Amino acid sequence: MTEPTATPFAEYTEADLRRVFDRTGYVAEDDILIPVLLALRLGKPLLIEGEPGSGKTELGKVLADGLETDLVRLQCYEGLAAENTLYEWNYTKQLLSVQAGERGVTDDGSVFDEEYLLERPLLRALSGDRDRPAVLLIDEVDRADREFEALLLEFLSDFQVSVPELGTIEASVPPIVLLTSNRTRGLSDALKRRCLYLHVEPPSFEKEREIVQRKVPELDGATAAEICGVVQRLREEPLLKRPGIAETLDWSRALLELRSASEDGSSEPAASLSPQLIDRTLSCLLKEVEDASRIDDELLETLARAARDARERTEAQ
């Protein structure tokens, strides 16, 4: 394995990274900030695990935006092949060039040069002249086959790609690599050894309320607290799929839209969430029919009570 190139973030501090998160409106406490900082300073890939909707993918987008660099995203799926991740030759363009007599298949005028090369995400993350490395987001790596893991191990070892017709292409500065996993299957120990690790826990009430207020600033603070109170209580239920941050934000925007569409058009803070309103809008939070069927009148009253309690705590502060 070759020695890694010095990372441009070797002198990055906690304050620097906090400013990146603040500029992009991303709420990150030490449990997230420190692993990300170490990944930047050490130039190591970061494996991020957590439930769907917990903000894993958003972290990659935020880093690319905040560091003002390119985001290269590879969405994994079962059967993902090497040519979909590394490179392919543009055979149609090659054939047309050969038929037109512009190029051949040997010597200096070969159709096997960079003009005919189609870069896929892994190669794209290495190529190009950048002042800062790209953020390579390998999303839902647990959905790919183990054969792809083997390919990924080789890539992460040297940050280079061998193209037989062109030689070895390597990055002058390795990309910032984030791998996300929903833990639908276990990843190999070899892949885990290559990475630092971050597990994204469901947010606390305070953190979730801050996220809602940053992402949906039109929502008043009392309603944001109610929303988070309901979601926090709902996560205590034995659901097949607990609502994540993504669902909380969807519900927040949905309630805001319903308020905008109401007849009174009042700008005053909305009344406390009622069981009826919660019931009408639960499709924003629950995405499994078995979970939706668990919601009865008693649980709706419990959720409404959680909303009132959250509002009262917030207003008392």
N, C-alpha and C positions, 0 to 999 in steps of 0.2 A: 504494500500500500504506500503511495506517495505521501510525502509530508504536506499537510494542508497549507495553503497560502494564507498569509496573515490577513485576518479579517479587518475591514475598515472600521469596525465598531469596537476594537480592542480597548479604546479609552472611553467608551460610552458609560454614562452614569445613570443611577436611578432617576435623578432629576431630568436628564435628557429624555429618558423613556416616558416618564410621567407627562412631559410636555407634548410628546407625540400622541399619547392617549387623550390628553385634554383637548388638543386641537381637533381631534376627530370625534370627540364626544363619546369615547369608549370608557366605560367604568371598569377600572382594573385595580384590585387590591393587591397586597403583597403576594398572595397565593398564586396570582397570575403574573404579576410584574417581575418577580425574581426569576422564575424559570425562563421567561422571554429574554430578560436581560442577560442571563448566563448563556443562552443559546447565541445571542448576538456577539457577545464578547469572546466566546470560545469558538465561534464558527461551527457549532454543532447543529444537526437537525433536531427539531423539537417535535416529539410525538404527543399529540393532544387527544385525550380520550374524554368521553362524557356522553350524556344522553343526547339524542337528536333535539335540535332547537336550543342548545345551551350556549351557542355563540362561538363555536369552534371555528367555523368557516369565516365568520365575521372578523375574527382576530387576524387572519391573514390579509383580508381586505384592508383592515385598519392599518396594519404595519406598512403595506405598500403605499397607501395614501399618505400616512404620516411621515414616512421616510422619503417620499417623493420619488418612488422608483416603480418599475413595472411589476405587475402581478401576472404571473404565469400559472394558470390553474389546470391541473390534470384531474378530471373527475373519473374515479375508478368504478369499475363494474365487472361482473363475472365474465370471463372470456377475453379480458383486455389483452390485446396482442402487442408485441414489441413494436411493430410498425406504427401502431397508433400512439405510441409514447415517445419514440426516438425520432425516426425519420422515414420518409418514403421517397422514391424517385417519381417524378412527374412523367409517367410513361407516355401519356398522350402528347405532351410537349416534345419529348424526346423523339417519338415516332414521326411527328410532323417535321421536325428539324432534319431528321435523316432523309425523309422522303423529298424534302425541298433541296437537299444537297447542301444545306448550311453546315451540318455537323456530321461526324462519323461516330464510330464506337471505339476507335483507337486513336493513339497519338495525341497531339496537342489539341486537335479540334473535336475532342470527344464530347458526347452528350452527358458524360458522367462528371459534371462539375457543379459548382454551387448554384449556378443559374437554374439547374433542373432539380435541385434538392428541395423537398418540402419538409420544413422543420416541424416536428411535433413537440409537445411541451417540454420534455426533458432536454432535448437539444436546444430548443429556443431559450431555455433558462441559462444555458452556457454561452450562447453566441451574442454578438452585438457589442458595440462599444458603449459602456455605461460608466458613469462616474461612481455609481453605487450598484451593488449587485441586485438582481431581480429577486422578488419574493416568489419562490416556487411552492405553491399550495397543492399538495397531493391529497385530494379530498376523498374521505371514506375508503382508505386503503384496505380496510377489512373486507370490502366487497370484492376485491380482486382475488385472483387465484394465487396459490403459493408460487407458481412459476414466475409471476410478476414480482413477488418478493425477492426472488433470486436475482432477477434483473436489477431491481432497485438496490440491492446490497452492493452489486458491482458499481453501479452509478455513484452511490454515496461514498464508496471507498476512495475513488479517485477524481470524481467530478469531471469525467471525460467520457466521450463517446467515440468509438472506432467506426469509421466508415471505410470499408475496404478500398473503394475507388479513390478516396480523398486522403486517407490517413486518419490520424487521431485529432479530434477537436476537443479542446479543453478550455475551461474558463480561466481568464486572467484573475478574476476574483470569483470564488464559488458563490452560488446563490444562497439566499436565506431560505432554508427548507423547513416547511411546516407540514407534518403529516397528521391527518385527523382520522379518528376511528370511533365508530359507534359501538364497538365491542360485540359485533354480531358473530365474530369468531376470534380465537386467539391468534396473535401475531407471533412470529418466530422469535426465539431468544436472540438470534443473531441480529435481526433488525432492531430489536429493542436496545441491544448493546451499542448500536451506532448512534442512538438518540438520547437526548435528555427527555424528561417525561413531565407532563402536566395533565392532571385530571381536573376537569372543570366541574365543580360541584354545583348543584342547584343554588341560586343566589339567596342570600338572606333577605328578609323583608326590606331592610333599609337600602341594601344594594339594588334590589329590583325596583324599588320606588325611584331611586336616583336614575336608573336606566330609563324608566318610563318618562320621567320628567325631561331628560335630555333628548330622547328620541321623539317624544310627542309633546313638545313644549306648549302647544295650544291647550292642553288638558290642565285643569286647575289641580292644585296640590291635594285637596281633599279627595277628589275622585281618583287620582293616581294612587293614593293610599288605599282606598277601597278596593280598587282593582287588584292590587298586590296582596291585600288581605284575603280576598277570595281565592286567588291562585295559590297562595301559600297553604290555605286550608284544604283546597282541592288536592294538592300534592300528598296530603296525608292519607288519602283514600287508596285502596289497593287497585290502582288502575293499570291497564295494559300499557298505556302510554301516557305518562304524566305530562302536563303542559310545560313547555320550556319557555325561555325568554322570547323566542319568536312568536309563540302563541299569545303570550302576555301582550306583546306589542300589537299584534293583530287585533286582539280584543279591545285594547285601548283606542286604536284608530276607528274600530267599528262603533264603539260607544260614542266617540266624538262625532262621527258621521250621523248617527241617529239623533244626537242632540241638535246638530246643524239642520237636520231635516224636520225637526219638531215645529209645531205651529207657533209656539209663543216666541221663539227667537230670542229668548232671554240670555243675557250675558252673565247672569249670576251663576255661582257654582251650582251644579245639579244636586237634586235631592239624593239621599242615600240610595244605593242600588237596591232595588226591590227583588223579591224572589221571582216575580214575573219577568222582569227585564233580564235577570241572570239566565232564566230558563230559555228565553227567546234567542239569546245570543251565545249559548254554550257551544254552538257549532264552531266558534272561533277557537275554542280551547280543547275540545275533545274530538279526536279524529278516529276513534274506534267505536263501532256500534255497541259493543259490549260495555264500554265505559259510559256511553250516553244512556244506556238502559239502566244503569245503576242510580241515576239521578232521580230521586223521588221528592215528594213535597217536604219531607222531614229534612233531607239534606239541603234542599234549596233554602229552607229557613235557617239552617246552620250557616250556609254560605252568606246569606244576607246579614246574619248577626256578626259574622267575621268582618264583613264590609263596614258595618256600623262601628264596631270596636276599633278598627284601623283608623277610620275617620276621627273618632273621638281622641285616640292617642295622638294623632297628628295635630289636631286643633289645640290640644292641651300643651303642646311643646312650645 
